[in-house]
Amino acid sequence: MKYFQHTRIASSTLLLTTSLILSGCSSSSSGSDVEESATASSTDSTAGSDTAGTTNTDSGTTAGTPDTEPGTSDTETTGATGSEDTASGNTNEENTAGAGQEGVCTPSTRIAANTQPFLGNIYRAETNTDERFHQLWNQVTIENAGKWNTVEPQRDTMIWPTLDNAVNYAADFNYPIKYHTLISGSNQPAWMGALTAEEQTEEIIEWFDEIAARYPALDYIDVVSNPVNTQPSYIDALGGEGDTGWDWIIRAFELARTRFPDSKLLLNSFNLTPEDQTSTAFIEIAELLKTRDLIDGIGIEGHFFEEADATVLKNKLDQLAETALPLYLASFDMNLADNQAQLEKMKEVFPVFYDHESVEGLTLWGYRENQLWRKDAYLVSSNETDRPALDWLECYTGINER
């Protein structure tokens, strides 16, 4: 596969996503078409998505369950993480085919149309020395370091280093950056519960002000995550349910719009899985924000698609697109230990989002073995071997030719 040397460019202004260019991928099909806890060695808090009931700190090492799926556990038990080329069902061709080689994929039509969404990944402490990141991704999302309980685990005691590093990294390489997240019930500081409503309001405003003063040039911001399933305990400090039923969310976006006038403000973690019952309420919230010119896009939960039906996902994605708001797949992974199973499911599910005209960006939630939340979702093994799903992804999105 063809790589390029990324040039480091110091810049205080974050630019929008790098274009991908189609070239060299075969148009023939290969015939093989297609948060469990993890221990992190870095100082970047936990290795997971939004963690329910867990306080994340920069010195922490364990990730819990994402706040969109409280109590959910992974069901995949096939194979050990490190058995890269021995998982059942893999053929020699599947394990050796590189991106750009014949038979890997039929590239996305969005490449020829030059309408590709960005393809990003999370920032971790290891990212600073990871040259492969530049060869694969062109957007950065702050993993856990931006969550309120990570930044301010004790009242008025702020922990900034990992967050500073993430923002500086994105600026140095001109990657658009998404801040994750300002308000989330699963990531609220424990000390907020002991305050009066008036004190909570003061702390919320102070929290927004601190982020705005320190990071004035954020490209995207998850203002509120998981607003239906995991509401914070302090919603009364933001106006409670009020006349709309969602006044507290409207108030949070008003605070954000005033402080981040140039950032794209997102309502995060729309759930596409068929068993989820929050779609109607989520869309109602989005419409309330849209009529007030407070929202610029919607983030979509991208975990737990291992058994999802692509048609069901497409139908719910189309329903969400009726809001006429830009859509972003906020946290995608494919947690399957078997190489062939991961490849097949990746080829089935990923194009649903990448090829949808309303989707303007996709962010994978980690890609290196032992450096991501769900242990079998890695695309590059610890011995630097690419899994077949990554070979296909590179070809399908044109990464290997950009």
C-alpha positions in Angstrom: 0.0 0.0 0.0 1.2 3.5 -0.8 1.9 5.9 2.1 2.9 9.6 2.1 5.0 11.7 4.4 2.9 14.1 6.3 4.4 17.6 6.7 4.1 19.2 10.1 2.7 22.7 9.8 2.4 25.0 12.8 -0.9 26.8 12.7 -3.2 28.5 15.1 -6.1 28.1 12.7 -7.8 24.7 12.2 -8.5 23.9 8.6 -11.2 21.8 7.2 -10.7 18.2 6.1 -8.2 17.1 3.5 -9.6 15.9 0.2 -9.3 12.3 -0.8 -8.5 11.6 -4.5 -9.4 8.5 -6.5 -6.6 6.6 -8.2 -5.4 3.1 -8.8 -8.0 0.9 -7.0 -9.4 -2.0 -9.1 -13.1 -1.8 -10.0 -13.5 -5.6 -9.6 -14.9 -7.2 -6.4 -12.8 -9.6 -4.4 -15.5 -12.2 -3.8 -15.0 -11.9 0.0 -17.0 -8.7 0.3 -18.3 -7.4 3.3 -17.1 -0.4 25.7 -15.4 -3.9 26.7 -12.8 -2.6 29.2 -9.3 -2.2 27.8 -6.1 -1.4 29.7 -4.3 1.7 28.5 -0.7 2.3 29.2 -0.9 6.0 28.4 -1.7 9.0 30.5 -4.8 9.7 28.4 -7.5 8.8 30.9 -9.6 5.8 29.8 -9.4 4.1 26.5 -13.1 4.1 25.8 -16.1 5.9 24.5 -18.3 7.8 26.9 -18.2 5.9 30.2 -21.3 5.4 32.3 -20.9 5.6 36.0 -17.1 5.9 35.8 -14.9 8.9 36.7 -12.2 9.4 34.1 -9.0 10.9 35.1 -5.7 11.4 33.2 -4.1 8.8 35.4 -6.9 6.3 35.0 -6.5 3.1 32.9 -9.9 1.5 32.6 -12.8 2.2 30.4 -16.4 1.4 31.1 -19.6 1.1 29.2 -20.5 3.9 26.7 -23.2 6.3 27.9 -25.5 5.5 25.1 -25.6 1.8 26.0 -25.6 1.6 29.9 -25.1 -2.0 30.9 -24.3 -3.3 27.4 -21.6 -5.9 27.1 -19.9 -7.3 24.1 -21.0 -10.7 22.9 -18.1 -11.6 20.7 -15.9 -14.3 22.3 -14.2 -15.7 19.2 -10.4 -15.8 19.4 -7.7 -13.9 21.2 -6.8 -10.4 20.3 -3.2 -11.2 19.2 -3.9 -14.0 16.8 -3.8 -11.8 13.7 -3.5 -14.3 10.9 -4.9 -17.4 12.6 -8.5 -16.5 13.1 -10.8 -19.0 11.5 -12.1 -18.4 8.0 -9.1 -16.3 6.8 -7.6 -17.1 3.4 -4.1 -16.3 2.3 -5.4 -13.7 -0.1 -7.4 -12.0 2.6 -4.4 -11.6 4.9 -1.9 -10.4 2.3 -3.9 -8.2 -0.1 -2.8 -4.6 0.4 -4.9 -1.5 -0.3 -4.7 -0.6 -4.0 -4.1 -4.2 -5.1 -6.5 -5.8 -7.5 -9.5 -7.4 -6.0 -9.6 -5.4 -2.7 -12.6 -3.3 -3.4 -14.8 -1.2 -5.7 -14.1 2.3 -4.5 -16.9 4.6 -3.2 -18.6 6.7 -5.9 -18.0 9.7 -3.6 -14.4 9.7 -4.5 -15.0 10.4 -8.2 -17.6 13.0 -7.2 -15.0 14.6 -4.9 -17.6 14.7 -2.1 -15.9 12.5 0.4 -16.6 13.0 4.1 -13.7 13.3 6.4 -12.3 10.1 7.9 -11.0 10.6 11.4 -9.9 8.9 14.6 -9.5 9.6 18.3 -6.5 11.3 19.9 -4.6 9.4 22.6 -1.3 10.1 24.2 0.3 7.5 21.8 -1.0 9.5 18.8 1.9 12.1 19.1 4.4 9.5 17.8 2.1 7.5 15.5 3.2 8.3 12.0 0.6 5.9 10.6 -2.1 8.2 11.9 -1.3 10.7 9.2 -1.4 8.0 6.5 -4.9 6.9 7.4 -6.9 9.7 9.1 -7.6 13.4 8.4 -9.6 14.5 11.5 -9.2 14.3 15.2 -11.7 13.7 18.0 -10.7 14.2 21.6 -11.4 10.8 23.3 -11.8 11.2 27.0 -9.6 14.1 27.9 -12.4 16.7 27.2 -15.1 15.2 29.4 -16.0 17.4 32.4 -15.3 14.8 35.0 -11.8 14.2 33.5 -10.9 17.9 33.3 -12.4 18.9 36.6 -12.5 15.8 38.9 -12.4 18.1 41.9 -14.2 21.4 42.0 -12.0 24.2 40.6 -9.0 21.8 40.1 -8.5 21.6 36.3 -6.4 19.0 34.5 -5.4 20.3 31.0 -2.3 18.5 29.7 -3.8 15.7 27.6 -6.5 18.1 26.3 -3.9 20.7 25.4 -1.8 18.1 23.6 -4.8 17.0 21.6 -5.8 20.5 20.5 -2.1 21.4 19.7 -1.7 18.2 17.7 -4.7 18.9 15.5 -3.5 22.5 15.0 0.1 21.5 14.1 -1.1 19.1 11.4 -4.1 21.2 10.2 -6.6 18.5 11.2 -10.2 19.6 12.0 -10.9 18.7 15.6 -14.0 17.8 17.5 -14.4 18.5 21.2 -16.1 15.6 23.0 -18.1 16.6 25.1 -19.4 19.6 27.1 -22.6 18.1 28.7 -23.1 14.4 29.3 -25.0 12.6 32.1 -22.5 9.8 32.1 -19.5 12.1 32.5 -20.6 14.7 35.0 -18.3 15.5 37.9 -19.4 13.7 41.1 -19.1 16.9 43.1 -21.9 18.6 41.1 -24.5 16.5 43.0 -23.7 18.3 46.3 -24.3 21.8 45.0 -27.5 23.9 44.9 -29.2 24.6 41.6 -27.8 28.1 41.7 -24.3 26.9 42.3 -24.6 24.3 39.6 -25.6 27.0 37.1 -22.5 29.0 38.0 -20.3 26.0 37.6 -21.8 25.1 34.2 -21.2 28.7 32.9 -17.7 28.6 34.3 -17.1 25.3 32.6 -18.2 26.6 29.2 -16.2 29.8 29.7 -13.0 27.9 30.6 -13.1 25.8 27.5 -14.0 28.8 25.2 -11.1 30.9 26.6 -8.6 28.1 26.3 -9.7 26.6 23.0 -11.4 29.3 20.9 -10.9 27.7 17.5 -12.5 24.3 17.9 -14.1 23.1 14.6 -16.8 20.8 16.1 -18.2 20.5 19.6 -20.5 17.8 21.0 -22.5 20.2 23.1 -24.8 17.6 24.6 -24.3 13.8 24.3 -27.0 11.2 24.9 -29.7 13.6 25.9 -32.5 11.1 26.1 -31.0 8.1 27.8 -28.5 9.6 30.2 -29.6 13.0 31.3 -27.3 14.8 33.8 -28.5 15.3 37.4 -28.2 19.1 37.0 -30.8 19.7 34.3 -32.8 22.0 36.6 -29.7 24.3 36.7 -30.2 24.7 32.9 -34.0 25.3 33.1 -35.2 21.7 33.5 -37.8 20.3 31.1 -39.6 23.7 30.8 -42.3 24.3 28.1 -40.6 22.3 25.4 -39.7 19.3 27.6 -36.1 19.9 26.6 -35.4 23.5 27.8 -32.2 22.4 29.5 -30.7 21.3 26.2 -31.8 24.5 24.4 -30.1 26.5 27.2 -26.9 24.5 26.9 -26.8 25.2 23.2 -27.5 28.9 23.8 -24.5 29.0 26.1 -22.4 27.3 23.5 -23.5 29.4 20.6 -22.5 32.6 22.4 -19.1 31.3 23.4 -18.2 29.3 20.3 -19.7 31.4 17.4 -17.4 29.9 14.8 -17.7 26.2 15.8 -20.1 23.7 14.5 -22.4 22.7 17.4 -23.5 19.1 17.5 -26.2 17.1 19.3 -24.5 13.8 19.8 -25.2 10.0 20.0 -28.2 9.3 17.9 -28.8 5.6 18.1 -29.5 3.7 14.9 -29.9 0.2 16.4 -33.5 -1.2 15.9 -34.0 -1.9 19.6 -33.5 1.8 20.5 -36.6 3.7 21.3 -35.2 7.2 21.5 -35.3 8.2 17.8 -38.5 10.3 17.9 -37.4 12.2 21.0 -33.9 12.8 19.6 -35.2 14.2 16.3 -37.7 16.4 18.2 -34.8 17.9 20.2 -32.9 18.5 16.9 -35.8 20.3 15.4 -36.2 22.5 18.4 -32.6 23.5 18.2 -32.8 24.0 14.4 -35.7 26.4 14.6 -33.6 28.5 17.0 -30.4 28.3 14.8 -28.5 26.6 17.6 -27.4 23.4 15.9 -25.1 22.6 13.1 -25.2 18.8 12.9 -26.0 15.5 14.5 -23.5 12.9 15.8 -24.5 9.3 15.4 -23.5 6.5 17.8 -21.4 4.0 15.9 -20.8 1.1 18.3 -22.5 -2.3 18.4 -23.2 -2.7 14.7 -21.7 -6.2 14.7 -25.2 -7.8 14.2 -26.9 -4.8 12.7 -28.8 -5.1 9.4 -27.6 -2.6 6.8 -31.1 -2.0 5.5 -32.4 -1.1 9.0 -29.4 1.3 9.5 -30.1 2.9 6.1 -33.7 3.5 6.9 -33.0 5.1 10.2 -30.3 7.2 8.7 -32.7 8.4 6.0 -35.1 9.3 8.8 -32.5 11.4 10.5 -31.5 13.0 7.3 -35.0 14.5 7.0 -33.9 17.1 9.5 -31.7 18.5 6.7 -28.8 18.8 9.2 -25.3 17.5 8.4 -24.7 14.0 9.9 -21.5 12.6 11.4 -20.8 9.1 12.4 -19.2 9.9 15.7 -17.7 6.7 17.1 -17.4 3.8 14.7 -15.8 0.4 15.3 -16.3 -3.2 14.3 -15.5 -5.4 17.3 -15.0 -8.9 15.7 -12.0 -11.1 16.4 -12.3 -13.1 13.2 -10.6 -11.3 10.3 -13.1 -12.5 7.7 -16.1 -11.7 9.8 -14.8 -8.2 10.5 -14.1 -7.6 6.8 -17.6 -8.8 5.7 -19.4 -6.7 8.3 -17.2 -3.7 7.5 -18.1 -4.0 3.8 -21.8 -4.3 4.7 -22.1 -1.5 7.2 -19.5 1.2 6.5 -20.8 2.2 3.0 -24.2 2.9 4.5 -22.7 5.9 6.2 -19.7 6.8 3.9 -21.9 6.9 0.8 -24.8 8.7 2.3 -25.0 12.3 0.9 -26.0 13.8 4.3 -22.9 12.3 6.1 -20.1 14.8 6.2 -17.7 13.0 8.4 -16.9 9.6 10.0 -14.7 9.0 13.1 -13.4 5.6 14.1 -13.0 5.0 17.8 -9.4 3.8 17.8 -7.6 1.5 15.4 -4.5 0.0 17.0 -4.6 -3.2 19.0 -4.5 -2.5 22.8 -5.0 1.2 22.2 -8.8 1.2 21.8 -11.9 0.6 23.9 -13.3 -2.6 22.3 -10.5 -5.1 22.2 -11.3 -6.8 18.9 -12.1 -3.7 17.0 -8.5 -3.0 16.1 -7.4 -2.6 12.4 -3.7 -2.7 13.0 -2.2 -5.4 15.2 0.4 -4.9 17.8 3.0 -6.4 15.4 2.0 -3.7 12.8 0.0 -6.1 10.6 -3.0 -4.7 8.9 -6.2 -6.6 9.1 -8.1 -7.2 5.8 -10.8 -4.8 6.9 -8.3 -2.0 6.9 -7.0 -3.0 3.4 -10.6 -2.7 2.2 -11.2 0.5 4.0 -8.1 2.1 2.5 -9.2 1.2 -1.0 -12.9 2.0 -0.6 -12.2 5.5 0.8 -9.2 6.3 -1.4 -6.9 6.7 1.7 -4.1 4.8 -0.1 -4.1 7.3 -3.0 -4.5 10.7 -1.3 
